[in-house]
Amino acid sequence: MAFRSIFHAVLASAFVFAAGSVWAQSLADISLPELQTQAERGQADAQFALGLRYHLGEGTSQDYSEAAKWFALAAAQGHAGASNQLARYRFEGLGGDKDVEEALRLFEDAAASGDPQNVFDLGRALEVAEGDMSRVAQLYQQAADAGLGDASVSLGVLYQEGRGVEQDYLRALELYEGPAAQGNARALNNLGLLYVRGTGVPQDYARAAEYFAAAVELGLATAMTNLGVLYENGYGVELDEERAKELYRAGGRQAEPDAGQQSTLIYDARLKPLELSEEVLQDVQSRAIAGDPVGMFQLGWVLLQSPDAPFQNQFQAAALFRAAAEAGYAPAMANLGSLYFQGKGVPQDFVLAQMWILRAAAAGAEEARNIGDGYIARMTAEQINEAQSRAKVIP
């Protein structure tokens, strides 16, 4: 058995886009038309709130380009939250062209407000853009002093690696411990790494395993891989290669995201569950042949009930879902998107997959949004933008 020495730290974390934490409570519950009216009258808070609605797809189709438009209008009026959101868009190329220089300018504008999240985001952007690391450390320290746990963890990473600050493992340990006690997954994982390596603390694989396990419980993929290394080699835990493989799969190290058909297809909750009797199946097939969207959807569902459904079943199911989707049936749109994500019965195509997911959600199948969660992170900004553009055009 080859020793796996690769322990992946959540270090020098890449800039991750997330929805803004600033939300005007007075605007959170008003209707979309009313919010649109206020935004068109030039109210910055309303423009920002409307941008977030489009970003999240709340009450409307998810549309980053439309969100960017409203963020830009609010940012032009000095709205710090909008500046920060627009900066994130420009940094990643979402909703428009990627422009790191403009993004950094917007991050600076947002951070000037003193909001700790905005200050932290500026630091993250500068770190990814390979800016002045001493300034990055100062920004993380400022946000950490304001109580932002993620900033403490990122500052700890800098001390652990000696970037922008003098290397200090004990200082890194201190910075991780506070957020870890509050359930911060990155902090727990990075504490585990200190104990694996014996840097700043005595080497203790058992304790490292406890920290990794706590981070795994919080869903951190990196910790799953790290804990898998311990199980595969029997360090700090009883050697268990099967458990290691499970963790590697969950963490995405040895396998693609689980694309099992049954776990990613949805069934219309408004319909009575199908009894797979000969009589019921004949009825479903007859309705499908007659062009009934519900019948086509149900027949496609039946064809994929076997975990190892043959390609012919997958191909026929995709055709049935497509016909029902083109007739406007939302659950079929969602399942067609799922098949495109997986490449089951159709060529794998993330753009078409996300397009159908967005159309399904807009047509009322809100649960469709969960289908692509394991794949969205693998899409480029260009693919996301294209999918959203295509979703607006109903064939």
C-alpha positions as CSV (number, residue, x, y, z in Angstrom):
1,M,0.0,0.0,0.0
2,A,1.6,3.3,-1.1
3,F,1.7,5.9,1.6
4,R,-0.3,9.0,0.6
5,S,1.5,12.0,1.9
6,I,-0.7,14.5,0.2
7,F,-2.5,16.5,2.9
8,H,-4.6,19.3,1.3
9,A,-4.8,22.4,3.3
10,V,-7.5,25.0,2.9
11,L,-4.7,27.5,2.6
12,A,-4.4,30.5,0.3
13,S,-8.1,30.0,-0.4
14,A,-9.3,31.0,-3.8
15,F,-11.8,33.8,-4.0
16,V,-15.2,32.3,-3.5
17,F,-18.3,34.1,-4.7
18,A,-21.2,34.3,-2.2
19,A,-24.4,36.2,-1.7
20,G,-24.0,39.4,0.2
21,S,-24.8,39.6,3.9
22,V,-26.1,43.1,3.7
23,W,-29.8,43.1,3.2
24,A,-32.1,46.0,3.9
25,Q,-34.7,44.3,6.1
26,S,-37.4,46.8,5.1
27,L,-37.0,45.6,1.5
28,A,-36.7,41.9,2.1
29,D,-40.4,41.1,2.1
30,I,-41.9,43.5,-0.5
31,S,-43.1,42.2,-3.8
32,L,-40.8,42.1,-6.8
33,P,-42.9,44.7,-8.8
34,E,-42.8,47.1,-5.9
35,L,-39.1,46.6,-5.4
36,Q,-38.6,47.2,-9.2
37,T,-40.6,50.4,-8.9
38,Q,-38.5,51.7,-6.1
39,A,-35.3,50.7,-7.8
40,E,-36.3,52.5,-11.0
41,R,-36.9,55.7,-8.9
42,G,-33.2,55.6,-8.1
43,Q,-33.3,54.3,-4.5
44,A,-29.9,52.7,-3.9
45,D,-31.1,50.2,-1.2
46,A,-33.8,49.0,-3.5
47,Q,-31.4,48.7,-6.5
48,F,-29.1,46.6,-4.3
49,A,-32.0,44.5,-3.0
50,L,-33.3,44.0,-6.5
51,G,-29.8,42.9,-7.7
52,L,-29.7,40.3,-4.9
53,R,-33.1,39.0,-6.0
54,Y,-31.8,38.4,-9.5
55,H,-28.6,37.0,-8.1
56,L,-30.4,34.5,-5.9
57,G,-33.3,33.9,-8.3
58,E,-35.8,34.8,-5.7
59,G,-39.2,35.5,-7.2
60,T,-37.6,35.6,-10.7
61,S,-35.2,33.7,-12.9
62,Q,-31.6,33.8,-11.7
63,D,-29.9,36.3,-14.0
64,Y,-26.4,37.6,-13.2
65,S,-26.4,40.1,-16.0
66,E,-29.5,41.8,-14.7
67,A,-28.2,41.6,-11.1
68,A,-24.9,43.3,-12.3
69,K,-26.9,46.1,-13.8
70,W,-28.7,46.9,-10.6
71,F,-25.5,46.5,-8.5
72,A,-23.8,49.0,-10.8
73,L,-26.5,51.6,-10.4
74,A,-26.5,51.3,-6.6
75,A,-22.7,51.3,-6.5
76,A,-22.6,54.5,-8.5
77,Q,-24.5,56.1,-5.7
78,G,-21.9,54.9,-3.1
79,H,-23.7,51.8,-1.9
80,A,-20.9,49.8,-0.3
81,G,-22.8,46.5,-0.4
82,A,-23.5,46.9,-4.1
83,S,-19.9,47.9,-4.8
84,N,-18.8,44.7,-3.1
85,Q,-21.2,42.5,-5.0
86,L,-20.3,44.1,-8.3
87,A,-16.7,43.6,-7.5
88,R,-17.2,39.9,-7.0
89,Y,-19.0,39.7,-10.4
90,R,-16.2,41.6,-12.2
91,F,-13.5,39.5,-10.4
92,E,-15.1,36.2,-11.6
93,G,-16.5,37.4,-14.9
94,L,-20.1,36.8,-13.9
95,G,-22.9,38.7,-15.6
96,G,-20.4,40.4,-17.9
97,D,-16.7,40.6,-18.8
98,K,-14.0,39.7,-16.3
99,D,-12.1,42.8,-15.2
100,V,-9.8,42.3,-12.2
101,E,-8.6,46.0,-12.3
102,E,-12.1,47.3,-12.0
103,A,-13.0,44.6,-9.4
104,L,-10.1,45.7,-7.2
105,R,-11.2,49.3,-7.4
106,L,-14.7,48.4,-6.4
107,F,-13.5,46.2,-3.6
108,E,-11.5,49.2,-2.3
109,D,-14.6,51.4,-2.5
110,A,-16.6,48.8,-0.5
111,A,-13.9,48.2,2.1
112,A,-13.7,51.9,2.8
113,S,-17.1,51.5,4.6
114,G,-15.3,49.5,7.3
115,D,-17.7,46.6,6.9
116,P,-15.6,43.5,8.0
117,Q,-16.9,41.3,5.2
118,N,-16.0,43.9,2.6
119,V,-12.6,44.4,4.2
120,F,-12.0,40.6,4.1
121,D,-13.2,40.3,0.5
122,L,-10.7,43.0,-0.5
123,G,-8.0,41.0,1.2
124,R,-9.0,37.8,-0.5
125,A,-9.1,39.4,-3.9
126,L,-5.6,40.9,-3.4
127,E,-4.3,37.6,-2.3
128,V,-5.6,35.8,-5.4
129,A,-4.4,38.6,-7.6
130,E,-1.0,38.3,-6.0
131,G,-1.0,41.7,-4.5
132,D,0.9,43.1,-1.6
133,M,0.8,40.3,1.0
134,S,1.7,42.5,3.9
135,R,-1.4,44.6,3.1
136,V,-3.5,41.4,2.7
137,A,-2.4,40.4,6.3
138,Q,-3.4,43.9,7.6
139,L,-6.8,43.6,6.0
140,Y,-7.4,40.1,7.4
141,Q,-6.3,41.4,10.8
142,Q,-8.7,44.3,10.6
143,A,-11.6,42.0,9.7
144,A,-10.6,39.5,12.4
145,D,-10.5,42.2,15.0
146,A,-14.1,42.9,14.1
147,G,-15.0,39.3,14.9
148,L,-15.1,37.8,11.4
149,G,-14.0,34.1,11.9
150,D,-13.1,33.5,8.3
151,A,-10.7,36.4,8.4
152,S,-9.0,34.9,11.5
153,V,-8.6,31.6,9.6
154,S,-7.1,33.3,6.5
155,L,-4.8,35.3,8.7
156,G,-3.8,32.0,10.4
157,V,-2.9,30.6,7.0
158,L,-0.6,33.5,6.3
159,Y,1.2,32.9,9.7
160,Q,1.4,29.2,9.0
161,E,3.0,29.8,5.6
162,G,5.0,32.9,6.4
163,R,3.4,35.0,3.7
164,G,3.0,38.8,4.4
165,V,4.0,38.1,8.0
166,E,6.8,36.3,9.8
167,Q,6.1,32.6,10.0
168,D,4.6,31.8,13.4
169,Y,2.9,28.4,14.0
170,L,1.8,29.3,17.5
171,R,0.1,32.4,16.2
172,A,-1.6,30.4,13.5
173,L,-2.8,27.9,16.2
174,E,-4.3,30.8,18.2
175,L,-6.0,32.2,15.2
176,Y,-7.6,28.8,14.3
177,E,-8.7,27.9,17.8
178,G,-11.3,30.6,18.2
179,P,-13.2,30.0,14.9
180,A,-12.8,26.2,15.4
181,A,-14.6,26.5,18.7
182,Q,-17.5,28.2,16.8
183,G,-17.7,25.5,14.2
184,N,-15.6,27.0,11.4
185,A,-14.8,24.0,9.1
186,R,-11.7,25.6,7.6
187,A,-10.3,26.3,11.1
188,L,-10.9,22.7,12.2
189,N,-9.3,21.3,9.1
190,N,-6.2,23.5,9.5
191,L,-5.8,22.6,13.1
192,G,-5.8,19.0,12.0
193,L,-3.0,19.8,9.6
194,L,-0.9,21.3,12.4
195,Y,-1.2,18.2,14.4
196,V,-0.5,15.9,11.4
197,R,2.7,17.8,10.7
198,G,3.7,18.6,14.3
199,T,4.2,22.2,13.5
200,G,3.8,24.4,16.6
201,V,2.3,21.5,18.4
202,P,3.4,17.9,19.1
203,Q,2.5,15.5,16.3
204,D,-0.7,13.8,17.2
205,Y,-2.5,11.9,14.5
206,A,-5.4,10.9,16.7
207,R,-6.1,14.5,17.6
208,A,-5.8,15.5,13.9
209,A,-8.3,12.8,13.0
210,E,-10.8,14.4,15.5
211,Y,-10.4,17.8,13.9
212,F,-10.7,16.4,10.4
213,A,-13.8,14.5,11.4
214,A,-15.4,17.6,12.9
215,A,-14.8,19.4,9.6
216,V,-16.2,16.5,7.6
217,E,-19.4,16.7,9.7
218,L,-19.6,20.3,8.4
219,G,-19.3,19.1,4.8
220,L,-15.7,20.4,4.0
221,A,-14.5,18.3,1.1
222,T,-10.8,19.0,1.8
223,A,-11.2,17.5,5.3
224,M,-12.8,14.4,3.8
225,T,-9.7,13.8,1.7
226,N,-7.4,14.5,4.7
227,L,-9.3,12.1,6.9
228,G,-9.3,9.5,4.2
229,V,-5.5,9.7,4.1
230,L,-5.4,8.8,7.9
231,Y,-7.8,5.9,7.4
232,E,-5.9,4.5,4.4
233,N,-2.7,4.5,6.4
234,G,-4.0,3.8,9.9
235,Y,-2.6,7.0,11.4
236,G,-4.6,8.0,14.5
237,V,-7.4,5.8,13.5
238,E,-7.8,2.1,12.8
239,L,-6.7,1.3,9.3
240,D,-9.9,1.1,7.1
241,E,-9.4,1.2,3.4
242,E,-13.1,1.0,2.6
243,R,-13.7,4.0,4.9
244,A,-10.9,5.8,3.1
245,K,-12.4,5.2,-0.3
246,E,-15.8,6.5,0.9
247,L,-14.1,9.7,2.1
248,Y,-12.2,10.1,-1.1
249,R,-15.3,9.8,-3.1
250,A,-17.2,12.2,-0.9
251,G,-14.3,14.6,-1.1
252,G,-14.0,14.3,-4.9
253,R,-10.5,13.0,-4.9
254,Q,-11.0,9.8,-6.7
255,A,-14.4,10.2,-8.3
256,E,-16.6,12.7,-9.9
257,P,-19.5,14.1,-7.9
258,D,-22.0,11.3,-7.2
259,A,-24.3,11.4,-10.3
260,G,-26.5,8.5,-9.4
261,Q,-29.7,8.8,-11.4
262,Q,-32.1,8.2,-8.5
263,S,-30.5,10.7,-6.3
264,T,-30.7,13.5,-8.8
265,L,-34.0,13.0,-10.5
266,I,-37.1,14.6,-9.1
267,Y,-40.7,13.3,-9.2
268,D,-43.7,15.6,-9.4
269,A,-45.0,15.8,-5.8
270,R,-48.4,16.6,-7.1
271,L,-48.7,13.2,-8.7
272,K,-49.7,10.0,-7.0
273,P,-46.6,7.7,-6.7
274,L,-46.5,5.2,-9.5
275,E,-47.3,1.5,-8.8
276,L,-45.1,-0.4,-11.2
277,S,-47.9,-2.9,-12.1
278,E,-48.5,-4.0,-15.7
279,E,-51.8,-2.2,-15.8
280,V,-50.3,1.1,-14.6
281,L,-47.4,0.9,-16.9
282,Q,-49.6,0.3,-19.9
283,D,-51.7,3.3,-19.0
284,V,-48.5,5.5,-18.6
285,Q,-47.2,4.2,-22.0
286,S,-50.5,4.9,-23.7
287,R,-50.6,8.5,-22.4
288,A,-47.0,9.0,-23.4
289,I,-47.6,7.8,-26.9
290,A,-50.6,10.2,-27.1
291,G,-48.3,13.1,-26.3
292,D,-49.4,13.8,-22.7
293,P,-46.6,15.6,-21.0
294,V,-47.3,14.0,-17.6
295,G,-47.4,10.6,-19.3
296,M,-44.1,11.2,-21.0
297,F,-42.5,12.4,-17.8
298,Q,-43.7,9.3,-15.9
299,L,-42.5,6.9,-18.5
300,G,-39.1,8.6,-18.5
301,W,-39.0,8.2,-14.8
302,V,-39.9,4.5,-15.0
303,L,-37.2,3.9,-17.5
304,L,-34.5,5.2,-15.1
305,Q,-35.6,3.4,-12.0
306,S,-32.9,0.8,-12.3
307,P,-29.6,2.1,-10.8
308,D,-27.8,0.6,-13.8
309,A,-30.3,1.5,-16.5
310,P,-28.9,0.6,-19.9
311,F,-28.0,3.3,-22.4
312,Q,-31.2,2.6,-24.5
313,N,-33.3,3.4,-21.4
314,Q,-31.3,6.5,-20.8
315,F,-31.6,7.7,-24.4
316,Q,-35.4,7.1,-24.5
317,A,-35.9,8.7,-21.1
318,A,-34.0,11.8,-22.3
319,A,-36.2,12.0,-25.4
320,L,-39.3,11.7,-23.3
321,F,-38.2,14.4,-20.8
322,R,-37.3,16.7,-23.6
323,A,-40.7,16.3,-25.2
324,A,-42.4,17.0,-21.9
325,A,-40.1,19.9,-21.1
326,E,-40.8,21.5,-24.5
327,A,-44.4,21.3,-23.6
328,G,-43.8,23.3,-20.5
329,Y,-43.7,20.6,-17.9
330,A,-41.3,21.8,-15.2
331,P,-40.3,18.5,-13.5
332,A,-39.3,17.1,-16.9
333,M,-37.1,20.2,-17.5
334,A,-35.4,19.5,-14.2
335,N,-34.8,15.8,-15.1
336,L,-33.6,16.7,-18.5
337,G,-31.1,19.1,-17.0
338,S,-30.0,16.3,-14.6
339,L,-29.3,14.0,-17.5
340,Y,-27.2,16.7,-19.3
341,F,-25.2,17.2,-16.2
342,Q,-24.5,13.5,-15.9
343,G,-24.1,12.8,-19.7
344,K,-26.8,10.1,-19.4
345,G,-28.6,9.4,-22.7
346,V,-27.3,12.7,-24.0
347,P,-23.8,14.2,-24.4
348,Q,-22.7,15.8,-21.2
349,D,-23.3,19.6,-21.5
350,F,-23.2,21.8,-18.5
351,V,-24.6,24.8,-20.3
352,L,-27.7,23.0,-21.5
353,A,-28.0,21.3,-18.1
354,Q,-28.1,24.6,-16.2
355,M,-30.3,26.2,-18.8
356,W,-33.0,23.5,-18.2
357,I,-32.5,23.7,-14.4
358,L,-33.1,27.4,-14.5
359,R,-36.2,27.0,-16.7
360,A,-37.5,24.4,-14.4
361,A,-37.1,26.6,-11.4
362,A,-38.7,29.5,-13.2
363,A,-41.6,27.3,-14.1
364,G,-42.3,26.3,-10.5
365,A,-40.0,23.4,-9.7
366,E,-37.9,25.0,-7.0
367,E,-36.3,21.7,-6.0
368,A,-34.6,21.7,-9.4
369,R,-32.0,24.2,-8.0
370,N,-30.5,21.4,-5.9
371,I,-29.8,19.1,-8.8
372,G,-26.8,21.0,-10.2
373,D,-25.2,21.8,-6.8
374,G,-22.5,19.2,-7.3
375,Y,-21.7,20.5,-10.8
376,I,-22.0,24.3,-10.6
377,A,-18.6,24.7,-9.0
378,R,-17.1,23.0,-12.1
379,M,-18.7,25.5,-14.5
380,T,-16.8,28.5,-15.8
381,A,-18.2,32.0,-15.5
382,E,-18.7,31.9,-19.3
383,Q,-20.8,28.7,-19.1
384,I,-22.9,30.1,-16.3
385,N,-23.6,33.4,-18.2
386,E,-24.4,31.5,-21.4
387,A,-26.8,29.1,-19.5
388,Q,-28.6,32.1,-18.0
389,S,-28.9,33.8,-21.4
390,R,-30.3,30.7,-23.0
391,A,-32.7,30.2,-20.2
392,K,-34.4,33.5,-21.1
393,V,-35.2,32.3,-24.6
394,I,-38.2,29.9,-24.5
395,P,-38.2,27.7,-27.6
